[in-house]
Amino acid sequence: MRAAGTINANNWTSAEKGTTVAVTIRDVANLAGVHISTVSRTFSAPHLVNEETRRRVTEAAVALRYQPNRAARGLITGRTYQLGLIVADIANPFFPLLIKAAQAEAARSDYGILIADTDESTEVEERLLRSLARQVDGIVLGSVRIDDNVVMEVAEERRLVVVNRAIEGVPAVLMDVAVGARAAMEHVLGLGHEHIAYVGGPSSAWIDAQLRATVSAACRAAGARLTAIGPYSPTLSGGEAAAARAVATGATAVLAFNDLVALGLLAGFGDAGVDVPGQVSLVGVDDILATAFTSPPLSTIAMPTRLAGQLAVDLLLRLLRGETPEERSPMIPTEFLLRGSVGPPPGRPGGRRSP
């Protein structure tokens, strides 16, 4: 066996470096001074290899520019080295940061990701979930509109992590939207608003239930009136469709299910001659890029989508390695971002101070 130390590919002949022949796992093993099975284990189950050996194998692989062959590894391990990521609507600006973070985290463990878009359809979601379960090692489910029983059934056969839905026995990554929603309501109610409207999204969405419960509790505590309308499609067109009804409620402040709905509401209010925030204050959820550039800029509850994507894949990979994470459902806090779309109610220039 080769003595411990730093790997130096310059000590390797050009033929050994594979300048004309592809580098193999045997080349890496020879340079690192280990058996080829140790190299294979380093890339397929690194937690089973001690730190010093893992370092030598990694250095040798880097020096030789070795790229593990997923297909060959799959024949040995019975794995695909692919993960599935299912999202509700890839055109929704909420998802790109989550997708990018998930891909980056998977790549760190040499996994690829297959991305599937349900187009907000429960039927498509179930079909994609069942189909992907036969093609990948594990799935991150970022669109959970289907019945809990379907998710639990698939989770019995394939490692599965859900995002923003709490299902008994299924690992999850949850963005604690209630934290940001409470802060938003404290500010809005503190300005003197006494009638709040909530424009809801899909009734099966965990986020929708969290928002409804939080806004309802805040209004009860402040003695304010709450009018909930919806469900509406979580899209621009859904917000536009809700605008007239939101105005008709007489509420002086509106919280929308997400930023797309809020932007649709903003457009609908403009068409109806309703001034934001002069007549109606408006708050969205997500903090997508466009919200900072609207007129007025949209106040919103910032959702940690990048961190959620990273944590979901990390949790899934740890489960695939046979680990038992202490926290199977991490809860990530959210933040209320105050911008120009929120102000005092009509006839109350200063409002009262926010608690």
SESE-98919 format. One line per field, with one value per residue (C-alpha): residue in one letter; x, y, z. Coordinates in Angstrom, 3 decimals. Last residue first. Layout:
! SESE-98919
rest = (A, ...);
u = (X, ...);
v = (Y, ...);
w = (Z, ...);
This chain:
! SESE-98919
rest = (P, S, R, R, G, G, P, R, G, P, P, P, G, V, S, G, R, L, L, F, E, T, P, I, M, P, S, R, E, E, P, T, E, G, R, L, L, R, L, L, L, D, V, A, L, Q, G, A, L, R, T, P, M, A, I, T, S, L, P, P, S, T, F, A, T, A, L, I, D, D, V, G, V, L, S, V, Q, G, P, V, D, V, G, A, D, G, F, G, A, L, L, G, L, A, V, L, D, N, F, A, L, V, A, T, A, G, T, A, V, A, R, A, A, A, A, E, G, G, S, L, T, P, S, Y, P, G, I, A, T, L, R, A, G, A, A, R, C, A, A, S, V, T, A, R, L, Q, A, D, I, W, A, S, S, P, G, G, V, Y, A, I, H, E, H, G, L, G, L, V, H, E, M, A, A, R, A, G, V, A, V, D, M, L, V, A, P, V, G, E, I, A, R, N, V, V, V, L, R, R, E, E, A, V, E, M, V, V, N, D, D, I, R, V, S, G, L, V, I, G, D, V, Q, R, A, L, S, R, L, L, R, E, E, V, E, T, S, E, D, T, D, A, I, L, I, G, Y, D, S, R, A, A, E, A, Q, A, A, K, I, L, L, P, F, F, P, N, A, I, D, A, V, I, L, G, L, Q, Y, T, R, G, T, I, L, G, R, A, A, R, N, P, Q, Y, R, L, A, V, A, A, E, T, V, R, R, R, T, E, E, N, V, L, H, P, A, S, F, T, R, S, V, T, S, I, H, V, G, A, L, N, A, V, D, R, I, T, V, A, V, T, T, G, K, E, A, S, T, W, N, N, A, N, I, T, G, A, A, R, M);
u = (-46.681, -47.049, -47.737, -51.182, -52.114, -50.471, -52.766, -55.988, -58.703, -58.024, -56.129, -52.439, -49.837, -48.685, -47.793, -44.560, -42.418, -42.281, -40.579, -42.013, -39.609, -39.830, -38.536, -37.365, -38.987, -36.964, -39.039, -36.883, -34.727, -32.588, -31.533, -31.492, -28.849, -29.336, -27.424, -30.723, -32.043, -29.002, -29.558, -33.198, -32.322, -29.621, -32.033, -34.712, -32.185, -30.806, -34.206, -35.488, -32.425, -33.045, -36.774, -36.430, -39.859, -39.998, -43.413, -44.291, -44.734, -45.005, -43.121, -45.644, -45.391, -43.762, -39.988, -39.356, -42.142, -40.690, -37.915, -40.197, -40.632, -42.793, -46.066, -48.002, -49.201, -51.552, -52.851, -56.099, -57.248, -53.991, -51.776, -52.531, -55.140, -58.321, -59.112, -60.682, -57.908, -55.331, -57.023, -56.946, -53.225, -52.436, -54.648, -52.727, -49.483, -50.870, -51.888, -48.375, -46.921, -48.635, -51.811, -52.712, -53.102, -55.428, -55.843, -58.670, -61.421, -64.670, -65.448, -66.298, -62.666, -61.618, -64.438, -63.284, -59.664, -60.175, -60.067, -56.939, -55.299, -56.125, -54.871, -51.532, -51.343, -52.105, -55.568, -58.195, -59.774, -61.215, -62.300, -61.590, -63.100, -61.572, -62.838, -60.560, -60.795, -56.994, -56.733, -59.420, -57.648, -54.316, -55.872, -57.642, -54.492, -52.500, -55.107, -55.730, -52.008, -51.194, -54.081, -52.993, -49.372, -50.453, -52.068, -55.215, -57.447, -55.564, -54.985, -56.742, -57.334, -57.407, -59.268, -58.604, -60.987, -59.842, -56.681, -55.169, -51.478, -50.912, -53.256, -50.992, -47.776, -48.996, -50.535, -47.239, -45.296, -47.838, -47.621, -43.825, -43.805, -46.822, -44.950, -42.745, -41.140, -41.370, -38.956, -40.579, -40.000, -43.202, -44.509, -47.595, -47.875, -46.986, -46.708, -44.339, -41.711, -42.036, -39.205, -39.474, -37.459, -39.313, -41.718, -43.400, -43.173, -45.337, -48.208, -47.695, -47.961, -51.109, -52.669, -51.967, -54.193, -52.669, -51.899, -48.313, -45.991, -42.417, -42.042, -38.377, -37.971, -35.588, -33.519, -35.023, -36.927, -39.791, -40.728, -40.691, -43.786, -45.788, -45.012, -45.607, -49.052, -50.039, -48.935, -50.635, -53.969, -53.532, -52.851, -50.976, -48.938, -47.406, -43.829, -41.093, -37.382, -34.956, -31.964, -28.438, -26.426, -22.685, -22.905, -22.124, -24.297, -27.392, -26.797, -26.312, -29.442, -31.558, -30.252, -31.048, -34.541, -35.400, -34.133, -36.202, -39.430, -41.027, -40.795, -43.790, -43.024, -41.930, -45.443, -46.278, -42.810, -41.624, -37.945, -36.725, -33.306, -30.794, -27.856, -29.653, -28.949, -28.444, -24.999, -22.823, -24.916, -25.601, -21.903, -21.459, -24.301, -23.062, -19.546, -17.268, -15.294, -11.528, -9.551, -6.373, -5.431, -9.065, -9.552, -6.284, -7.200, -10.617, -9.111, -6.546, -9.153, -11.519, -8.694, -7.934, -11.621, -12.535, -14.851, -18.413, -19.762, -18.533, -21.175, -21.202, -18.123, -15.826, -17.301, -16.176, -12.698, -12.552, -13.675, -10.787, -8.334, -6.176, -2.833, -4.341, -2.552, -3.386, -7.039, -7.487, -6.036, -8.278, -11.359, -10.490, -8.962, -9.837, -6.895, -4.888, -3.780, -4.678, -2.606, -1.003, 0.095, 1.507, 3.430, 2.304, 4.705, 3.202, -0.148, 1.041, -1.272, -0.348, 0.666, -0.005, 2.273, 1.194, 0.000);
v = (46.723, 48.952, 52.577, 53.861, 55.153, 58.310, 59.443, 57.757, 58.746, 55.812, 52.975, 53.487, 52.186, 49.005, 48.720, 50.704, 48.019, 46.094, 42.705, 40.137, 37.252, 33.456, 30.843, 27.384, 24.334, 21.106, 17.930, 14.827, 16.470, 13.882, 12.459, 8.637, 7.685, 4.884, 6.592, 7.167, 8.968, 11.241, 11.890, 12.892, 15.248, 16.953, 17.202, 18.878, 21.081, 22.566, 23.201, 24.755, 26.989, 28.397, 28.798, 30.788, 32.499, 36.285, 37.534, 40.450, 44.192, 44.964, 47.902, 50.587, 50.417, 47.053, 46.576, 44.913, 42.385, 41.184, 39.155, 36.781, 37.569, 34.490, 35.836, 38.984, 42.018, 44.804, 47.978, 49.364, 52.966, 54.926, 51.803, 51.047, 53.184, 51.607, 52.859, 49.551, 48.817, 49.593, 47.261, 44.497, 45.005, 44.959, 41.894, 40.064, 41.064, 39.749, 36.439, 36.096, 37.084, 34.289, 33.536, 37.244, 39.452, 42.418, 45.626, 48.199, 45.581, 46.728, 43.175, 44.497, 45.405, 41.775, 40.590, 42.868, 41.770, 37.997, 37.295, 39.432, 37.442, 34.115, 35.444, 36.256, 32.721, 30.732, 29.790, 31.064, 29.527, 31.972, 34.700, 35.219, 38.245, 39.146, 41.808, 43.246, 42.772, 42.725, 39.175, 37.927, 39.537, 37.954, 34.502, 34.669, 35.842, 32.952, 30.262, 31.389, 31.672, 28.207, 26.599, 28.239, 27.176, 23.535, 23.668, 21.563, 24.660, 26.016, 29.756, 32.193, 35.935, 37.104, 40.332, 42.490, 44.961, 47.095, 48.623, 50.977, 51.006, 48.415, 46.061, 46.199, 45.839, 43.024, 41.349, 41.347, 40.055, 37.274, 36.363, 36.209, 33.722, 31.805, 31.122, 28.604, 27.118, 23.372, 20.672, 17.271, 13.631, 11.528, 9.779, 11.957, 14.401, 18.077, 19.945, 22.671, 20.550, 16.765, 14.256, 10.752, 7.537, 5.008, 2.141, 3.208, 6.853, 6.009, 4.904, 7.842, 10.303, 8.631, 8.610, 12.317, 13.119, 15.099, 18.818, 18.487, 20.175, 20.336, 16.561, 15.692, 12.141, 9.245, 6.632, 7.380, 5.675, 3.703, 6.480, 8.863, 7.216, 7.157, 10.793, 11.887, 10.261, 11.662, 15.168, 15.025, 14.168, 16.830, 19.483, 22.691, 22.428, 19.217, 20.075, 17.412, 17.855, 14.915, 15.542, 14.171, 12.804, 13.177, 13.876, 17.576, 17.419, 16.810, 20.001, 22.044, 20.596, 21.308, 24.882, 25.507, 24.018, 26.030, 29.205, 28.458, 27.620, 30.842, 32.465, 30.324, 29.040, 25.675, 25.193, 22.693, 21.212, 17.588, 16.874, 13.336, 12.075, 10.220, 8.131, 5.164, 2.679, -1.084, -0.660, -2.453, -1.884, 1.661, 2.355, 1.436, 3.744, 6.566, 6.457, 8.209, 11.039, 10.840, 13.986, 12.108, 14.613, 15.011, 11.253, 10.876, 13.672, 12.108, 8.677, 10.116, 12.171, 9.203, 7.137, 9.782, 10.302, 6.659, 5.124, 4.019, 7.592, 7.879, 5.400, 5.457, 7.568, 6.328, 2.820, 2.546, 3.756, 1.258, -1.526, -0.601, -1.474, 1.313, 2.957, 6.280, 6.147, 2.472, 2.919, 5.912, 3.992, 1.006, 3.276, 4.050, 7.023, 7.088, 6.298, 8.873, 11.140, 8.399, 9.553, 6.120, 6.610, 10.010, 8.459, 9.215, 11.053, 14.324, 13.093, 13.901, 12.680, 14.155, 11.781, 8.341, 5.557, 3.548, 0.000);
w = (18.111, 15.018, 15.920, 15.237, 11.826, 10.589, 7.814, 9.051, 6.651, 4.327, 6.071, 6.892, 4.427, 2.703, -1.000, -0.602, 0.984, 4.261, 3.998, 6.433, 7.093, 7.044, 9.481, 8.317, 9.939, 9.674, 9.304, 9.798, 12.468, 14.264, 10.920, 10.781, 8.240, 5.724, 2.937, 1.113, 4.205, 4.167, 0.473, 1.067, 3.936, 1.860, -1.078, 1.049, 2.862, -0.364, -1.904, 1.329, 1.612, -1.866, -1.235, 1.991, 1.681, 2.020, 3.150, 0.911, 0.547, -3.166, -4.671, -5.710, -8.642, -9.205, -9.165, -5.794, -6.366, -9.672, -8.034, -6.118, -2.436, -1.629, -0.116, -1.004, 0.943, -0.240, 1.391, -0.038, -0.503, -0.506, -0.696, -3.510, -5.262, -6.616, -10.127, -11.170, -13.694, -11.011, -8.539, -11.137, -11.796, -8.088, -7.637, -10.351, -8.630, -5.332, -6.944, -8.336, -4.971, -3.073, -1.103, -0.985, 2.098, 1.606, 3.613, 3.603, 3.342, 1.701, 0.597, -2.886, -3.538, -2.959, -5.230, -8.029, -7.659, -7.448, -11.196, -11.526, -8.741, -10.393, -13.727, -12.122, -10.738, -7.589, -8.977, -6.574, -3.488, -2.715, -0.341, 3.350, 5.086, 8.446, 10.865, 13.523, 17.297, 17.515, 18.893, 16.517, 13.552, 14.446, 14.928, 11.560, 9.787, 11.239, 10.554, 6.983, 6.252, 7.605, 5.726, 2.472, 3.014, 3.441, -0.009, -0.470, -0.556, -3.555, -3.062, -0.770, -0.991, 2.648, 3.348, 6.414, 8.055, 11.001, 9.589, 12.193, 11.337, 14.072, 12.251, 9.198, 11.215, 13.430, 10.396, 8.495, 11.509, 12.010, 8.318, 8.440, 11.318, 9.964, 6.725, 8.526, 5.424, 5.929, 4.794, 5.107, 6.043, 5.699, 8.834, 9.246, 6.357, 6.837, 3.550, 2.520, 0.767, 0.742, 1.087, -0.380, -0.274, -2.433, -1.735, 1.516, 0.417, -2.627, -0.371, 1.991, -0.904, -2.224, 1.259, 1.700, -1.283, -4.129, -4.061, -2.908, -5.360, -4.104, -3.864, -3.514, -4.791, -4.241, -6.068, -9.475, -12.294, -10.727, -8.273, -11.234, -12.701, -9.461, -8.715, -12.302, -12.429, -9.036, -9.993, -13.390, -11.752, -9.060, -11.709, -10.827, -14.065, -12.654, -13.703, -13.510, -12.885, -13.089, -10.831, -11.098, -8.199, -7.770, -4.023, -4.500, -7.617, -5.470, -3.473, -6.643, -8.252, -5.165, -4.946, -8.607, -8.277, -5.149, -6.818, -9.933, -7.995, -6.724, -10.157, -11.255, -14.762, -13.302, -11.952, -9.204, -8.763, -8.774, -8.173, -8.900, -7.878, -10.046, -8.938, -10.550, -7.769, -7.835, -6.291, -8.843, -11.969, -10.804, -10.441, -14.088, -15.133, -12.940, -14.379, -11.917, -13.555, -13.051, -13.692, -12.726, -10.037, -8.955, -8.643, -6.765, -4.366, -3.748, -3.122, -0.721, 1.176, 1.491, 2.877, 5.518, 6.420, 6.891, 4.292, 5.137, 5.099, 1.499, 0.236, -3.593, -4.336, -1.585, -1.873, -5.496, -4.591, -1.729, -4.069, -6.359, -3.569, -2.186, -2.919, -4.022, -7.373, -7.908, -6.864, -9.157, -12.095, -11.260, -11.354, -14.927, -16.743, -20.429, -22.709, -24.674, -21.844, -19.384, -16.458, -16.437, -20.027, -19.154, -16.291, -12.750, -10.424, -11.657, -10.273, -6.770, -3.979, -0.622, 2.097, 3.509, 2.300, -0.724, 0.000);
